[in-house]
Amino acid sequence: MNEGKLCVSVIGDTAEDLFARLRKAEPIADVVELRLDKLDPENIRILFESLNSEKQLLLTMRPKEEGGLSPKNLNDRTAFWMEYAIHRLIDHSKIWIDHEHDMIPQRDFMFWVDQCFVIRSRHYLEGKIANLDKAYDTVVSKKEVGKIAVFANDVTATIGIWKLLERANREAKRMIPIAMGEAGKWTRILGPAYGAFMTYASLDDQNETAPGQITAREMIDVFRVRELNTETSVYGVIGGKTDYSLSPWMQNAAFKAAGMNSVFVPLQTNDLEGFFKRMVRPETREINVNFAGFSVTNPHKVAVMGLLDEVDETASAIGAVNTVKVEDGRLIGCNTDADGFIISLKAAAGDLGGARVALFGAGGAARACIYALRKEGAEVTVFARNETSGPALAEEFGARYEPAAGDRRMADEFDIVVNATPLGTLGPRSKFTPLTAPKLEGLRTVYDLVYNPAETRLMNEAKQAGVPAVGGLGMLIEQGARQFEIWTGTSAPKDAMRQAVEDRLKQ
């Protein structure tokens, strides 16, 4: 357990909207932030006349330049808070207020502010250069809570804000450090465990009030934010883009089912070397977080190998790492993709000895698949547009190479088709497929490594062709279970992991 508070931030077009969201937030929040950005004077009057809650309230009117929606300038906001101060129906001692840093010089006109609980805030939005030390000296004090939020497009860009939290802890001051955006989610999750006064969450997926906010339910049920502490083992997925990954839901469900003091967080980065050097390795890291292991995804599965202390035999043979264990300060690389893939494929297609397999793709996942297929005695043909990496990959594993499938009917030459490309993944690529129904007719099995969405365009084409199709969910669970076992030394709770992933895919 930790002492950090969970603040659910809500916003509405009217006082009625805001009160409705407040009531929904009360059962799960320690603090409810009422964002007044969008309210006109009449709705503010209505709000003030009925301002009450069983939970601690925090009032905020965030201007656009600080990431909010309020059009009010500094003078208008000062006037608003003066009006709030003299409102007779409000018990000001029971309500917290958020003042942006630009209001500090106005304090001479705000005679009442010393009687209130104040959070001083400073926001650096995307594209803004942050002077974090200056911001700290401005908003963090012995008396008032300082909140500093900075947008981060890479996990290494969160180091500065985390170092401020460590400084605040040393100086016995209260601070709320937030790195906004996907790359900063880990700061929201781990902040309370490492001494942050509070962390912010959204009421649901459609109502976040800042980039990268996680829903309150996910913070509580998935990441177990209230239960974490500095002894918690921290794991995470390292990738160039992590917002699509289901691993946080899968692995956190496993830790919860196993009763472990562990958490799994997204760690979005394109600076792989910088991440390990500045955040992980004991001899060079700039912050102190209890990292214990990582899942590695695109595009880092091959590049990560050169940054590790040891790579096991399977990962070395495949030439790609998807799992890193931190052991006594050393980084050990493994590959669980091969086992995860072959276990789930054999469950669908049976014995693979002599099977003719057409595999599309030449990345890290494709390497694991080819390795596993060749080990089972299958004949593999690699289809890849990259005429450098494709032939090299095929030659390395004793497979054939072709640049494209053309108009051929695949069943004339192959038994199984495997898609190891990103085609079909949720998002811009979801409408694409390496093959259409006429080319798939007559095949034994179609296997798509993509697991989100649960049914891809390729799988739908296979269904139209009357061919059994399998998605990547089985591989995801099996490789994730093996990761869990490598990290913890205990058997993985596969049922809990599968249920968590299936529930997430339905959302």
Backbone torsions as a table, in degrees:
resi	resn	phi	psi	omega
1	MET	NA	155.2	176.0
2	ASN	-135.9	171.5	-176.3
3	GLU	-98.0	-0.4	-180.0
4	GLY	-66.3	148.4	-178.8
5	LYS	-99.2	148.5	175.6
6	LEU	-101.8	115.8	-179.2
7	CYS	-105.4	122.5	175.7
8	VAL	-96.7	121.7	-176.3
9	SER	-96.8	126.6	-179.0
10	VAL	-127.8	149.8	179.6
11	ILE	-140.8	150.8	-179.2
12	GLY	-152.3	160.7	179.5
13	ASP	-78.3	-25.4	-179.0
14	THR	-135.6	167.4	176.2
15	ALA	-60.6	-38.4	179.4
16	GLU	-62.2	-45.0	177.6
17	ASP	-59.5	-43.3	-176.5
18	LEU	-66.4	-42.3	178.3
19	PHE	-64.6	-37.7	179.4
20	ALA	-62.9	-42.3	179.1
21	ARG	-70.5	-35.3	175.8
22	LEU	-58.1	-46.5	-178.2
23	ARG	-64.3	-33.7	177.6
24	LYS	-70.8	-31.8	-176.9
25	ALA	-80.4	-27.9	-173.1
26	GLU	-54.5	-41.5	-177.5
27	PRO	-65.8	-20.4	-173.3
28	ILE	-115.8	-10.7	-173.5
29	ALA	-101.1	152.1	166.2
30	ASP	-86.8	-36.7	179.1
31	VAL	-134.4	141.2	173.9
32	VAL	-116.0	120.5	176.6
33	GLU	-89.2	120.3	175.4
34	LEU	-95.1	109.5	179.0
35	ARG	-85.9	116.0	-175.0
36	LEU	-93.9	9.2	-171.9
37	ASP	-50.7	-38.8	-169.0
38	LYS	-100.2	0.8	-175.2
39	LEU	-84.7	136.5	173.4
40	ASP	-85.0	170.4	-176.2
41	PRO	-53.6	-39.0	-178.3
42	GLU	-66.9	-41.7	178.7
43	ASN	-70.9	-31.2	174.5
44	ILE	-65.1	-40.9	177.2
45	ARG	-60.3	-45.2	179.3
46	ILE	-61.6	-42.1	-179.8
47	LEU	-62.1	-48.2	-177.2
48	PHE	-60.6	-33.7	-177.0
49	GLU	-73.5	-15.6	-177.5
50	SER	-130.0	27.9	-173.2
51	LEU	-77.6	99.8	178.6
52	ASN	-157.3	153.9	179.3
53	SER	-164.9	155.0	173.8
54	GLU	-77.5	-11.8	179.1
55	LYS	-112.1	161.9	178.1
56	GLN	-63.6	132.2	178.9
57	LEU	-104.1	143.9	174.6
58	LEU	-126.7	121.2	179.7
59	LEU	-97.2	133.4	-179.1
60	THR	-139.5	135.1	168.7
61	MET	-123.6	96.9	-170.7
62	ARG	-92.3	120.1	177.7
63	PRO	-73.5	163.4	-176.5
64	LYS	-61.2	-37.1	-177.5
65	GLU	-69.5	-11.5	176.8
66	GLU	-109.8	15.1	176.3
67	GLY	94.0	6.1	179.6
68	GLY	-96.9	-161.6	-177.4
69	LEU	-122.2	-0.1	-177.5
70	SER	-75.7	132.6	177.3
71	PRO	-84.4	-2.6	-175.1
72	LYS	-68.2	138.2	174.2
73	ASN	-85.2	-176.1	-175.4
74	LEU	-60.7	-44.6	-179.5
75	ASN	-63.6	-41.1	179.4
76	ASP	-64.7	-40.7	179.6
77	ARG	-68.6	-37.6	176.4
78	THR	-61.4	-42.8	178.9
79	ALA	-64.0	-38.1	178.7
80	PHE	-61.4	-46.7	-178.2
81	TRP	-68.3	-29.9	174.7
82	MET	-65.8	-41.4	177.2
83	GLU	-62.9	-41.3	177.2
84	TYR	-60.4	-42.0	-174.9
85	ALA	-63.1	-33.4	-176.3
86	ILE	-96.9	4.8	179.8
87	HIS	-72.2	121.2	-170.4
88	ARG	-76.7	-19.3	-176.1
89	LEU	-87.0	-1.8	-175.0
90	ILE	-105.1	131.5	172.5
91	ASP	-88.8	93.2	-172.4
92	HIS	-64.4	-24.3	-178.5
93	SER	-69.1	-17.5	-176.6
94	LYS	-101.0	-2.3	-175.0
95	ILE	-121.0	132.5	176.6
96	TRP	-87.6	155.1	177.4
97	ILE	-132.0	150.4	177.7
98	ASP	-109.9	122.0	175.3
99	HIS	-114.0	129.2	175.4
100	GLU	-70.0	159.4	-176.1
101	HIS	-58.5	-29.2	-176.8
102	ASP	-72.6	-8.8	179.3
103	MET	-90.1	-8.6	-178.1
104	ILE	-58.5	-43.7	178.6
105	PRO	-64.9	-15.9	-178.8
106	GLN	-84.4	-1.2	-171.9
107	ARG	-59.9	-26.1	178.3
108	ASP	-61.5	-25.2	179.6
109	PHE	-94.8	-6.3	-175.9
110	MET	-111.9	69.8	-173.9
111	PHE	-58.3	-24.0	-172.0
112	TRP	-90.1	-13.9	-169.0
113	VAL	-64.7	-27.7	179.3
114	ASP	-66.5	-16.1	179.4
115	GLN	-90.7	-1.6	-175.1
116	CYS	-109.9	160.0	171.8
117	PHE	-86.8	115.7	-171.5
118	VAL	-116.4	135.5	167.6
119	ILE	-106.4	116.9	175.9
120	ARG	-88.8	131.6	-174.2
121	SER	-127.1	150.1	176.1
122	ARG	-142.3	126.1	-177.2
123	HIS	-119.7	133.0	173.2
124	TYR	-113.0	107.0	-176.1
125	LEU	-79.7	174.2	-179.3
126	GLU	-56.4	130.5	179.4
127	GLY	94.4	-13.5	179.6
128	LYS	-89.0	141.3	176.9
129	ILE	-88.1	126.8	-174.2
130	ALA	-94.5	127.4	169.4
131	ASN	-100.0	84.7	-168.6
132	LEU	-69.5	-38.4	179.3
133	ASP	-63.9	-40.9	177.6
134	LYS	-65.2	-42.1	178.6
135	ALA	-61.4	-42.3	178.9
136	TYR	-60.4	-49.1	-178.6
137	ASP	-63.1	-25.4	-178.2
138	THR	-81.5	-44.8	-169.5
139	VAL	-107.3	-17.1	-178.7
140	VAL	-96.4	125.7	-178.9
141	SER	-143.3	173.4	178.3
142	LYS	-68.0	-31.5	-173.3
143	LYS	-91.3	-42.7	-172.5
144	GLU	-109.2	152.2	178.2
145	VAL	-79.1	131.7	177.3
146	GLY	-100.3	131.4	176.5
147	LYS	-117.9	122.9	176.7
148	ILE	-124.9	124.4	179.6
149	ALA	-123.6	131.9	-178.8
150	VAL	-133.6	137.1	178.4
151	PHE	-75.6	136.5	-179.7
152	ALA	-129.3	127.5	175.8
153	ASN	-100.2	0.4	177.7
154	ASP	-148.3	146.0	-176.9
155	VAL	-60.6	-29.7	178.7
156	THR	-67.9	-20.9	178.3
157	ALA	-77.5	-3.0	178.4
158	THR	-93.6	-6.9	-174.8
159	ILE	-60.8	-43.4	-177.7
160	GLY	-60.2	-44.1	-178.9
161	ILE	-67.8	-34.3	179.5
162	TRP	-70.8	-35.0	177.0
163	LYS	-65.0	-30.9	176.0
164	LEU	-66.6	-37.2	176.5
165	LEU	-62.7	-42.9	178.2
166	GLU	-62.6	-38.0	176.8
167	ARG	-64.9	-44.0	179.8
168	ALA	-60.9	-39.3	177.9
169	ASN	-62.9	-41.9	179.0
170	ARG	-64.3	-34.8	-176.9
171	GLU	-92.8	5.4	179.6
172	ALA	56.7	42.9	176.8
173	LYS	-114.7	156.9	-177.1
174	ARG	-97.2	130.0	-175.8
175	MET	-142.5	149.5	172.8
176	ILE	-118.6	103.6	179.4
177	PRO	-96.9	128.9	179.8
178	ILE	-136.7	127.4	168.1
179	ALA	-101.8	115.8	-177.6
180	MET	-80.1	156.8	-179.5
181	GLY	94.9	171.3	-178.4
182	GLU	-58.1	-41.5	-177.8
183	ALA	-67.3	-16.7	-178.5
184	GLY	-101.4	2.6	-176.1
185	LYS	-57.2	-34.2	-177.2
186	TRP	-62.0	-30.6	179.9
187	THR	-69.2	-33.9	177.2
188	ARG	-67.4	-38.3	-176.7
189	ILE	-75.0	-46.0	-173.9
190	LEU	-90.2	-13.4	-177.1
191	GLY	-48.8	-55.7	-178.9
192	PRO	-59.3	-35.3	-179.8
193	ALA	-65.6	-27.4	-177.2
194	TYR	-107.5	21.9	170.4
195	GLY	102.3	1.9	177.4
196	ALA	-63.9	140.6	-179.7
197	PHE	-63.8	-36.0	-174.3
198	MET	-161.1	156.9	171.0
199	THR	-131.0	153.5	-174.8
200	TYR	-107.1	146.2	178.0
201	ALA	-141.4	160.2	177.8
202	SER	-95.2	161.2	178.8
203	LEU	-71.1	-38.2	177.5
204	ASP	-157.8	-178.2	-175.6
205	ASP	-65.6	-25.7	-175.1
206	GLN	-91.2	-5.3	-171.7
207	ASN	-129.2	40.0	175.3
208	GLU	-72.3	143.7	-179.4
209	THR	-106.7	4.7	175.9
210	ALA	-158.5	150.8	-178.6
211	PRO	-61.1	131.8	176.3
212	GLY	87.8	2.5	176.3
213	GLN	-63.2	139.9	177.2
214	ILE	-102.7	147.9	-179.5
215	THR	-67.1	151.9	-178.6
216	ALA	-60.3	-40.9	-179.8
217	ARG	-62.5	-40.9	178.1
218	GLU	-67.3	-39.9	178.0
219	MET	-59.2	-40.0	-176.1
220	ILE	-82.7	-50.4	-170.7
221	ASP	-87.1	-34.7	-177.8
222	VAL	-90.7	-53.9	-175.7
223	PHE	-91.2	-8.8	177.8
224	ARG	48.7	49.6	-171.6
225	VAL	-58.6	-30.9	-178.6
226	ARG	-75.7	-17.8	-175.3
227	GLU	-95.7	-9.5	-173.0
228	LEU	-79.8	153.7	175.5
229	ASN	-149.8	-176.6	-176.7
230	THR	-69.3	-13.2	176.8
231	GLU	-88.8	-8.0	-179.6
232	THR	-63.1	130.7	175.0
233	SER	-75.8	125.7	-175.4
234	VAL	-105.5	122.6	175.6
235	TYR	-117.5	164.3	179.3
236	GLY	-167.4	164.0	176.8
237	VAL	-98.3	124.2	179.0
238	ILE	-99.6	121.0	179.6
239	GLY	-160.1	161.6	176.0
240	GLY	-68.9	-24.6	176.5
241	LYS	-146.0	122.1	-173.8
242	THR	-117.3	-3.9	-173.7
243	ASP	-69.3	-17.9	179.1
244	TYR	-87.7	-14.0	-170.1
245	SER	-68.7	137.3	175.5
246	LEU	-95.0	-3.4	-176.9
247	SER	-58.2	-39.2	177.9
248	PRO	-58.4	-39.7	179.2
249	TRP	-69.8	-42.0	-178.0
250	MET	-66.6	-51.8	-174.6
251	GLN	-73.3	-36.1	177.2
252	ASN	-66.7	-33.5	174.8
253	ALA	-64.6	-37.6	179.0
254	ALA	-66.4	-45.1	179.1
255	PHE	-62.5	-39.7	-179.9
256	LYS	-65.9	-45.8	-179.9
257	ALA	-63.5	-33.2	-178.7
258	ALA	-85.6	-5.2	179.5
259	GLY	68.4	33.9	-176.1
260	MET	-98.2	146.5	175.7
261	ASN	-84.7	71.9	-175.8
262	SER	-142.7	155.3	178.2
263	VAL	-144.8	151.9	-178.1
264	PHE	-123.4	124.8	-172.8
265	VAL	-128.0	156.1	173.3
266	PRO	-75.5	138.8	-179.2
267	LEU	-133.3	80.3	-175.2
268	GLN	-78.8	123.3	-178.8
269	THR	-156.0	146.2	168.5
270	ASN	-112.8	2.8	177.6
271	ASP	-112.0	73.8	-174.2
272	LEU	-61.2	-46.6	-179.6
273	GLU	-63.3	-43.1	179.0
274	GLY	-63.3	-37.4	179.3
275	PHE	-61.0	-51.6	-178.5
276	PHE	-65.6	-40.6	-177.6
277	LYS	-69.3	-45.0	-170.7
278	ARG	-92.2	-16.9	-174.4
279	MET	-124.1	-17.8	-171.4
280	VAL	-117.3	-55.6	-173.2
281	ARG	-64.5	125.8	-175.8
282	PRO	-56.6	-34.6	-175.1
283	GLU	-77.7	-17.0	-176.1
284	THR	-129.3	-8.2	-173.9
285	ARG	-66.9	148.1	-177.0
286	GLU	-98.2	-13.7	178.1
287	ILE	-132.4	162.4	-176.5
288	ASN	-114.2	96.5	176.2
289	VAL	-124.0	141.4	-172.7
290	ASN	-82.8	62.4	179.2
291	PHE	-69.3	135.8	-177.3
292	ALA	-123.9	-16.8	-179.8
293	GLY	175.9	165.9	-175.4
294	PHE	-143.9	149.2	164.8
295	SER	-99.2	135.8	-176.3
296	VAL	-114.3	127.8	179.4
297	THR	-126.7	-173.2	-174.5
298	ASN	-56.6	140.7	3.1
299	PRO	-105.2	32.4	-165.6
300	HIS	-104.4	2.2	-170.9
301	LYS	-64.6	-30.8	179.1
302	VAL	-90.9	-46.4	-176.8
303	ALA	-60.9	-31.6	-176.4
304	VAL	-64.7	-24.0	-174.9
305	MET	-59.4	-36.3	-178.3
306	GLY	-75.9	-3.3	-177.7
307	LEU	-108.8	4.4	-174.8
308	LEU	-103.8	160.8	178.4
309	ASP	-84.4	-26.6	-176.3
310	GLU	-155.0	142.8	175.7
311	VAL	-128.6	129.0	-175.4
312	ASP	-72.9	172.2	-171.3
313	GLU	-61.4	-43.2	-178.3
314	THR	-65.5	-47.8	179.9
315	ALA	-62.5	-37.0	178.6
316	SER	-65.2	-41.7	179.3
317	ALA	-67.3	-38.1	179.4
318	ILE	-73.4	-35.8	-176.6
319	GLY	83.1	26.8	179.0
320	ALA	-156.7	146.0	179.3
321	VAL	-120.9	131.6	174.5
322	ASN	-119.1	-0.4	-177.5
323	THR	-139.9	132.1	177.0
324	VAL	-126.6	129.7	175.1
325	LYS	-109.9	132.9	176.1
326	VAL	-96.3	116.2	-175.7
327	GLU	-133.9	112.9	-178.5
328	ASP	53.5	40.2	178.3
329	GLY	82.1	-5.2	-179.7
330	ARG	-97.9	147.9	-179.7
331	LEU	-105.2	117.7	-175.6
332	ILE	-114.6	124.2	-177.4
333	GLY	-99.2	140.2	179.1
334	CYS	-137.3	171.3	174.7
335	ASN	-134.1	118.3	178.5
336	THR	-107.7	-2.7	-179.6
337	ASP	-63.2	-40.2	-176.5
338	ALA	-61.8	-48.7	178.9
339	ASP	-63.8	-44.7	-179.0
340	GLY	-60.0	-41.4	-179.7
341	PHE	-67.6	-49.2	-171.8
342	ILE	-71.9	-35.2	178.1
343	ILE	-61.8	-46.8	-177.4
344	SER	-73.6	-34.0	177.6
345	LEU	-67.9	-43.2	180.0
346	LYS	-64.8	-31.7	177.2
347	ALA	-64.2	-29.2	-178.4
348	ALA	-94.4	-35.8	-171.0
349	ALA	-112.4	-6.7	180.0
350	GLY	78.8	-155.9	-177.3
351	ASP	-61.7	138.0	-175.6
352	LEU	-107.4	2.0	178.3
353	GLY	-59.3	119.3	179.5
354	GLY	79.7	-2.0	-179.9
355	ALA	-65.6	140.7	178.5
356	ARG	-96.2	114.9	-172.2
357	VAL	-117.7	128.4	172.3
358	ALA	-99.4	117.2	-177.4
359	LEU	-114.2	125.5	-179.0
360	PHE	-101.4	122.0	178.9
361	GLY	127.5	157.3	-179.5
362	ALA	-143.2	23.5	-180.0
363	GLY	-92.8	-163.2	-177.6
364	GLY	-62.1	-40.8	179.3
365	ALA	-66.9	-38.8	178.8
366	ALA	-62.2	-38.7	179.1
367	ARG	-58.6	-45.2	-179.3
368	ALA	-64.5	-39.6	-179.5
369	CYS	-66.0	-44.9	-179.8
370	ILE	-63.7	-43.3	177.9
371	TYR	-56.7	-48.4	-177.6
372	ALA	-66.6	-40.5	179.9
373	LEU	-65.7	-43.7	179.2
374	ARG	-65.6	-35.2	178.3
375	LYS	-65.7	-28.8	178.5
376	GLU	-85.9	-3.7	178.4
377	GLY	90.4	16.4	178.5
378	ALA	-83.4	152.9	173.4
379	GLU	-94.2	127.3	-172.8
380	VAL	-120.4	135.5	170.3
381	THR	-117.5	125.5	-178.9
382	VAL	-94.1	126.6	173.8
383	PHE	-109.2	118.3	-178.8
384	ALA	-152.2	137.2	-179.2
385	ARG	-71.8	-29.2	-179.8
386	ASN	-72.7	108.9	-174.2
387	GLU	-82.0	9.1	172.4
388	THR	-105.0	-57.8	-177.5
389	SER	-72.8	-33.6	-179.2
390	GLY	-60.0	-57.9	178.6
391	PRO	-60.7	-37.7	-179.4
392	ALA	-64.2	-41.7	179.2
393	LEU	-64.1	-45.7	-179.9
394	ALA	-61.4	-45.1	-179.3
395	GLU	-63.7	-39.5	-178.1
396	GLU	-59.2	-36.2	-175.8
397	PHE	-108.5	13.6	177.9
398	GLY	68.7	36.3	178.7
399	ALA	-111.6	171.4	174.6
400	ARG	-92.7	162.5	178.0
401	TYR	-130.8	138.6	170.6
402	GLU	-139.8	142.4	-177.2
403	PRO	-73.3	-31.0	-177.5
404	ALA	-155.9	156.7	-178.1
405	ALA	-80.0	-23.2	-178.9
406	GLY	66.3	-148.6	-177.0
407	ASP	-98.6	10.3	-175.2
408	ARG	-65.6	154.6	170.0
409	ARG	-87.2	113.6	-169.3
410	MET	-59.4	-33.3	-176.6
411	ALA	-66.1	-16.4	177.7
412	ASP	-68.6	-23.5	-177.4
413	GLU	-126.1	-14.0	-172.7
414	PHE	-135.1	158.5	175.5
415	ASP	-101.7	-35.9	-172.7
416	ILE	-132.9	140.3	173.2
417	VAL	-115.2	132.5	178.4
418	VAL	-122.1	126.6	175.2
419	ASN	-100.1	112.9	177.3
420	ALA	-115.4	26.7	175.6
421	THR	-104.7	169.2	177.4
422	PRO	-77.8	-2.7	-178.4
423	LEU	-57.7	128.2	-179.3
424	GLY	100.3	-10.3	-179.7
425	THR	-65.1	144.7	179.4
426	LEU	-52.6	130.7	-177.8
427	GLY	121.6	-149.5	-176.9
428	PRO	-59.8	-25.5	-177.0
429	ARG	-92.1	0.6	-170.6
430	SER	-63.9	-24.5	-177.5
431	LYS	-89.2	-1.5	-174.8
432	PHE	-99.5	154.6	178.6
433	THR	-151.1	145.1	178.3
434	PRO	-70.9	-24.7	-177.7
435	LEU	-144.9	150.4	177.2
436	THR	-106.8	171.4	-172.3
437	ALA	-52.0	-48.2	-177.9
438	PRO	-57.4	-31.7	-178.8
439	LYS	-81.0	-14.8	-176.2
440	LEU	-96.4	-14.2	-175.6
441	GLU	-56.1	133.7	175.3
442	GLY	92.4	-6.5	179.5
443	LEU	-71.7	157.7	176.9
444	ARG	-76.7	-44.7	-176.9
445	THR	-155.0	144.6	169.1
446	VAL	-115.6	128.5	-177.7
447	TYR	-123.0	121.4	179.7
448	ASP	-112.5	119.4	-179.8
449	LEU	-67.0	-20.4	179.0
450	VAL	-64.9	133.9	-179.4
451	TYR	-118.7	-6.7	179.0
452	ASN	-135.1	104.0	15.5
453	PRO	-79.0	166.7	-177.6
454	ALA	-63.7	-34.1	174.0
455	GLU	-119.7	113.8	-177.6
456	THR	-87.9	172.2	176.5
457	ARG	-60.1	-42.0	179.2
458	LEU	-61.6	-42.8	179.6
459	MET	-64.5	-37.3	177.7
460	ASN	-66.5	-39.3	177.0
461	GLU	-63.8	-40.1	178.5
462	ALA	-63.5	-40.6	179.0
463	LYS	-60.7	-42.6	178.1
464	GLN	-63.6	-29.8	-179.6
465	ALA	-86.1	-2.8	-179.8
466	GLY	76.0	27.0	-177.8
467	VAL	-110.4	133.2	176.5
468	PRO	-58.7	131.7	-178.3
469	ALA	-126.1	140.5	-179.1
470	VAL	-126.1	133.6	176.7
471	GLY	-90.4	178.5	-174.4
472	GLY	-83.1	5.2	-178.1
473	LEU	-60.4	-43.3	-179.9
474	GLY	-61.6	-42.6	177.4
475	MET	-63.3	-42.4	179.4
476	LEU	-57.1	-46.8	-178.1
477	ILE	-66.7	-46.3	-176.9
478	GLU	-65.5	-44.3	179.7
479	GLN	-69.2	-35.1	178.0
480	GLY	-67.1	-37.7	178.0
481	ALA	-64.3	-40.3	178.3
482	ARG	-66.7	-38.0	175.6
483	GLN	-59.2	-47.9	179.4
484	PHE	-55.0	-43.2	-178.7
485	GLU	-67.9	-37.5	177.1
486	ILE	-64.9	-43.7	-177.9
487	TRP	-69.5	-41.0	-168.8
488	THR	-106.9	-20.0	-176.7
489	GLY	75.6	13.4	179.5
490	THR	-126.9	161.8	179.8
491	SER	-66.2	142.6	-177.8
492	ALA	-83.6	140.4	175.1
493	PRO	-81.8	79.4	-171.8
494	LYS	-59.8	-37.0	-178.5
495	ASP	-62.3	-42.9	179.3
496	ALA	-65.9	-37.6	-179.7
497	MET	-66.6	-45.1	179.7
498	ARG	-64.2	-44.0	-178.8
499	GLN	-61.3	-41.4	-179.6
500	ALA	-63.7	-42.3	179.9
501	VAL	-67.4	-44.8	179.9
502	GLU	-62.2	-40.0	178.6
503	ASP	-64.4	-40.4	179.7
504	ARG	-66.5	-38.9	-179.6
505	LEU	-66.2	-25.1	179.7
506	LYS	-78.1	-17.0	-176.7
507	GLN	-74.0	NA	NA
